[in-house]
Amino acid sequence: MSNHLSHAPYPRMSTRTDLIHDLSQSKKLIPWMCRSILATALFRCWYLIVLITAWAACVSIINDKIRNLSIQPTLLTAFGTILGFVISYRTSSAFERYNEGRRLWSTIILASRTFSRTVWFHIPDEPKMPTAASRPPSAAADATLASHEGQPTGLRLARARVLIEKRTTINLIEAFSIAVKHYLRGEDGIYYEDLYKLVKFLPAYALPNSTKMQDDCVLPFQLWQSMGYITIPATAIASFIFFGFLAAGEEIENPFGYDKNDLDMDYFCKILIRAELDALMSVPVPKPEEWAFSEDNNYLFESDDAEIPGRSPEEWLEETNPEEAMRNALKTNLNPKGVQRSEKKHQEEEVIQK
């Protein structure tokens, strides 16, 4: 290995694999409740709630001790309606982005599964040897091909090389999903413990920062005249409702981070994709000739309602023209009534001949 690969330009960073949780495990009540409480929007907007509550306390004390600053609650109704529409739009758009991200990750899982099966099962383990006309002219290449064809050691070497190539390709399939995960999180470089061992040449990416929203603080002035010191907790509850929706919208707007409510992309990459790839590569490539020509495979060209087993593959191959016989059997399955009439007519002809 070259020096620039054996010594990384900066230390390899670890991904947050401690957050991976297996969804198949049983959920205990108390830990599940703790995680659910921590996943709420309260812990993302608590400082705003404290700030608005302190502001409500100041307004209440000023109204009680110094001067009455009460205003009509008509303004609250007008601004509340407009603010409700704004928050509803932001939350719905953020939730739509969350669902779209989950759908795209399902597409990545499906594409990884399909492509890896295509690579593992449909690429033969034994490489196709070139013909004499297509062989390279060099003597060294001719000797290498001859050794692969004539010696068992050469054939084993060729099969091993194909297996290495297939394994490398499947590693790149796994690396693609991991690279997408780090890209969506704005984590630059390839020096992560789950990515570096698979690839060493991916570019770096970054995500733009999200923006903040500003809000009004006129609620305490409208509540003091009718509620008195209850204005303070009422303002705290109202601020939690408004800022909670805003915080929830900001949290699910980018569902690719490390927050409690984000998509568990580590679970997708490590538990789903990697586990399926490992299970796929644990079995050799199936050989159709071992089971397709079995004697038990005797319902090849019979109709679905056939009660008596038909002929085995070897019996079909003993026909004078096996391909024509099998295709005729496939055609007759399309029209069962026509099959019965043709069989009856054939039996009548045999009786007449006898």
N, C-alpha and C positions, 0 to 999 in steps of 0.2 A: 504494500500500500504506500502511496506517495506521501510526502511529508504534509502537503496541504490538506490531505484527507485524514491523516492520523492525528494531526494537531489542529483542533478547531480554532478559528480566529477569535472566538469568544466562547465562554463556557456554555455547555448545553443546558438549556432551561427546561425545567420540568413542567409538564402540563398538570392540570388540576384533576388527576385521576382519583384523588381521595373523595371527590364528589360523585363518583360512579356508584349507582345503586342498582341492584338487580331487581327488576320489577316482579320477578317470579317468586321472590321471597315473601314470607308471611309478614304482615304489618302489625307491630305491637301498638297498643292504643296510646300509651303515654308518649313514646318517641314520635309517633305519627302526629299527635296533637301538637307537640312542640314544634315540629317542622312546619305544620300548617299555620301556626301562629306567627312563626318567623317569616313565613312567605307572604303575609299580608302587607298591604301598602302602608300600614301604620309606621313601620320602622324606616320607611323611605321619606316620610313627610312629617316626622315628629317635631323637628325643629321649627317647621312652619306653623304647626299647631301651637307650640309653646309661644312663638312670637305673637300670633294673633290673640291667644289667650291673655298674654301680658298686655297687649294693646287694649283689649276689652276691659281688663282690670283698671288700667289707667283712665279710660274714658268713664267707667263707672264711678271711680273715686272723684274725678273732676266734677261729674254731674251731681254727686251727693254733697261734696264739701265746698266746692268753689262756685260753679256756674252751671246752669242747665243748658246742655248742648243738644237737646233732643230735636230730631227732625221727623217729618212725616214718613210713614213706612211705604208710601207709594213708590219711592225710588227703589226700595228693596224688591218690590214685585217686578218692576220693569227690568232692572239689572239681573235679577234672578232668572227670569225667563231667557234672556239673551245668553247669560252664562251657562244655563242648562243646555241650550242648543250647542254651544261651543264645546263643552265638555263631552256631550254625547257624541258629537262628530269626531272628536279626537280619540275617544275610547273605542268607537266602532272601527275607525281606520287603523288604530293600533292592533286591535283584535284581528282584523283582516290580514294584516301583515304577519301576525303570529300563525294563523292558520295556513297562510301561503308558505311560510317557512317550514311548517310541519309537513305539508304536502310535498314540497320539493325534496325534503330529506327522505320521504318515503320513495320518491322517484330515484334518488341516489342509491338507496338500499336495493331496490328492484333491479336497477341497471348493473350494480356490482354483482348481484347474485346471478343474473342472466349471462353477463359477459364472462364471469369466472367459470361457470359451467361450460360455456362454449369453448373456452381455452382448455379446460382440464379434460373434457370428455371427447371433443371433436378434433383435437390435434393428436395424431397418432404418436405413440411412444417410439416407434421405429421410423426413422427418417426415410423418405423416399430417395433411393439412390438414382443419380442421373444416368442417362443412357450413354453409350459410347460416343454418340455424336455431340452430346451437350457437355461432355467432360472438359474441364480446363486443360490446356495444352501442357502445362508444366509437369515435369516428371515427379516432383514432390507431391503434387495433388493427385496424380494417378496412383502413386504408391499408397497414399493415405486412403483413397477410395477402395483400392484393392484390399488393403488390410481390413477395412470396415466390412467388405463383402465376404472375404474368405476366412477370416479368423473370428472365433467367438469373442476374443478380447476386444477386437475392434468394434463388433456389434454392441457389446456391453457399454463400451465407451460412448458410442453414438447415442444409445438409449439414455445414458446418464446425462449427456449434454442436452438432450431434448428435455429431460426432466428438470434440469437446472433452468433452462429457458422458460419453461412453463411456470415453475415456482417463482421466478423473478417477475414474470408478467402478473401473476396473482398478487405478489407483494405490491406492485405498482397500483393495482386496483384498490387494495386496502389503503395505500398511501394517498390516493386521490381523495377519499372521504376525509381522512385525517387532515390533509392540507386544506380542504375546504373549511373544515372546522376552525383551524387556526386563522385562516383568512377572514372568516366572518367575525372572529373575536378581535381582529386587528393585531394579531401577534405576528410580528415580522420574523423572517428567517426560517431556517429549517432545523435549528438546534434544539429540538424537543425530544424527550425520551421516547415518545411514541411515533415520531416521524423520522428522526435522523437515521435510524437503522434501516429504513426502507428506501429513502432517496437522499441525494446529496446535491441536488441542482435546482431546487425550486426557487422562484423569485419571491421577493417580499412585497407584502401589501399592507394597506392601512385603511381604516374606516373613518369617515368624517365625524366630528363631535356633534352631539345632539344639542338643541337649543332649549332655553328655559322660557317659561311664560310668566307674565306679571299679573297680579290680581289686586282687587280693591280692598279697602279696610274701613268701609263706612257702616258696617253692620251694627257695631255697638251703639252708635248715635241713634239708630232707629229702634233699638230694642229697650233702651233704658226707661223710657216713659211708661211702658206697659209691663216690664218685667223686673225692673230694679236690679239688685245684685245677681239675680238669676241670669242676667245678661252675660256674665263671665262664663259659666259652664255652657250656656246655650251657644255662645260664639265659638267655644272650643269644639262642640259637637258639629256645628255647621261647617267650621273650617276643616274638620276631619273629613266630612262628607265631600266637600269640594276638592280639597287638596288630595284626598285619597283617590278620587277618580283620576285626577291629573297624574298622580304618581303611578297609579296602575297603568294608565295609558303610556307613560314614558317607559315603564318596565317591560311591557309586552310589545312595545313598538320595535325593539331590537331583541328578539328572543334567542340570540346566539351567544350570550355571555355566561357568567357564573352565578347569576341570581337564582333564588329559589324557584321562581316561576318560569325560568327560561327552559328552552328545549334541552333535554339531556343528551347532547351530542356525543359526550364520552360514552354513554351507554350505547348509542347507535353504532359508534365505530368499534368499540372494544367487545361488547357483548353480542350484538347482532351480526355485524358484517364480519368481524374477525372470527367469531365462533363458527359462522356458516362456512367461511373459507377453510378453516381448519378441518371441519367435518367433511367438506368436499374433498380435500386433498388426502384424507386418511384412507380412502378406498382407491384401489387401482381403476384404471379405465375399463369399463365393462366390455366384454367381447361378445358381440351378438351371436357369433357362430356357436357359442356354448349353450345358449338357451333358446335361440330362435329355431334351431333344428332338433329340439328335443321331441321325444315321442309324445309327451304330454301336451304339446302345442298342436292339438288336433281340432281346434275350432277356428282355423285360419279363414276359410272361405265359406263357412256355413252361416246361415241366417241366425239372427238373435234368438228366435224361438225354436231352434233345433234342439231336440232332446237327446238324440243319439250322436255321440262324437263322430266327427268326420275323419278324414285321412290325415296322417302325419306329414310333415314336410318331406320326408324321404319318399313317401308314397306319391306325393305330387311330383317329385323330381323324376320318378320312374315313368311318367307319361311320355308319349312320343314327342309331343310338343308341350312341355310343361307350362311355358309362359302363356300360350294361347288357352290352355285348359284353365289356368288360374284366372285369367282375365274374363273368360266366359262365366266362371263361377261368380265373379264380382258383378257382372252385368245382371245375372239372374237374381241376385239378392236385391236389386232395385225394384223388381216386380214379382213378388211372391206368387200372385195369382197366375201370372204367365208361366212361372216355373212349374206350378202344379199342372197346368194344361199341357205343357210340353212333355212333362214326365208321363202323364196319362196317354198322350198320343204315342209316345215312344213305347209304352207297354202294349198298346193296341197293335202297333206294328210288329212287335216281337211275337205276339200271339198269332197274328196272321201268318208270319213266316214259319212258325212251328206247324 
